[in-house]
Amino acid sequence: MLVTTAIIGSMVLIRCSSPVGKTLRFATDGSVSPDNPRADHTWTWGHRNSQGLAMLPNGAVVNTEHGQWMFQSNEINLLQANEDHSYPYYVTG
């Protein structure tokens, strides 16, 4: 199961030890998935305000999120495990 978290308030430094601005991955019992790339639940990081997740037919996962400037640069990100996704693949606005 994947869960997204957002940054609250103004932009803050996204620390690896904090769940803020991340996609977290859980096993069905709530534990860290055995094949997760990190020892905690972190699967990806560098997100500002994720709005949704979708799994493509090929198994890839994408998310949508508000970009750096409010309502001016929404993002679609192809999520890659254990990577910083601060920069989008496609930007609107």
VOGU-3710 file (C-alpha; in Angstrom, 3 decimals, decimal comma):
1> mlvttaiigs> 0,000/0,000/0,000  1,266/3,474/-0,851  0,330/6,592/1,148  1,322/10,168/0,324  2,150/12,957/2,763  2,338/16,679/2,092  4,293/19,658/3,313  2,182/21,801/5,636  2,591/25,563/5,428  5,597/27,130/3,763
11> mvlircsspv> 8,275/25,106/2,032  10,477/23,333/4,528  13,596/21,274/4,191  12,470/17,707/3,587  14,564/15,591/5,908  14,984/11,875/5,352  13,982/11,247/8,988  10,617/13,014/8,609  7,533/11,552/6,855  6,737/14,992/5,371
21> gktlrfatdg> 6,634/15,261/1,563  6,947/11,531/0,893  5,288/8,496/-0,559  5,286/5,870/2,177  5,015/2,151/1,469  3,370/-0,292/3,878  2,922/-4,060/3,924  -0,654/-5,270/4,482  0,008/-5,642/8,228  1,333/-2,053/8,500
31> svspdnprad> 4,995/-3,005/8,724  7,734/-1,931/6,312  7,530/-4,026/3,128  10,429/-6,513/3,071  11,516/-5,324/-0,393  11,185/-1,612/0,425  14,341/0,264/-0,659  14,777/1,881/2,778  14,589/0,558/6,326  11,657/2,882/7,128
41> htwtwghrns> 8,398/3,273/5,166  9,906/5,871/2,780  9,496/4,866/-0,867  10,001/8,296/-2,531  10,540/11,831/-1,247  10,683/15,435/-2,458  6,918/15,872/-2,909  5,109/19,097/-2,055  1,422/18,250/-2,058  0,502/14,908/-3,605
51> qglamlpnga> -3,119/14,731/-4,726  -3,381/11,229/-6,127  -1,642/8,017/-7,084  -2,302/5,716/-10,037  -0,814/2,421/-11,112  -0,347/2,119/-14,866  -1,025/-1,143/-16,738  2,735/-1,875/-16,768  2,910/-1,614/-12,944  4,553/1,832/-12,875
61> vvntehgqwm> 3,164/4,314/-10,338  2,521/8,009/-11,046  1,366/10,775/-8,747  -0,143/14,202/-9,283  0,701/17,112/-7,046  0,626/20,854/-6,719  3,923/22,253/-7,910  6,263/24,828/-6,473  3,978/27,809/-7,126  0,410/27,543/-5,920
71> fqsneinllq> -1,979/26,768/-8,811  0,694/27,543/-11,431  2,689/24,351/-11,936  0,872/21,114/-11,261  2,989/18,002/-11,681  2,715/14,434/-12,896  5,590/12,334/-11,557  6,624/8,841/-12,590  7,636/7,504/-9,184  10,889/5,592/-8,887
81> anedhsypyy> 11,641/3,815/-5,631  14,335/5,374/-3,438  14,629/8,565/-5,476  14,121/12,258/-4,831  11,202/13,464/-6,968  11,559/17,194/-6,400  11,545/17,892/-10,139  8,573/16,893/-12,347  8,600/15,053/-15,656  5,707/17,178/-17,001
91> vtg> 4,461/20,573/-15,762  1,250/22,430/-16,640  0,626/26,124/-16,156
//
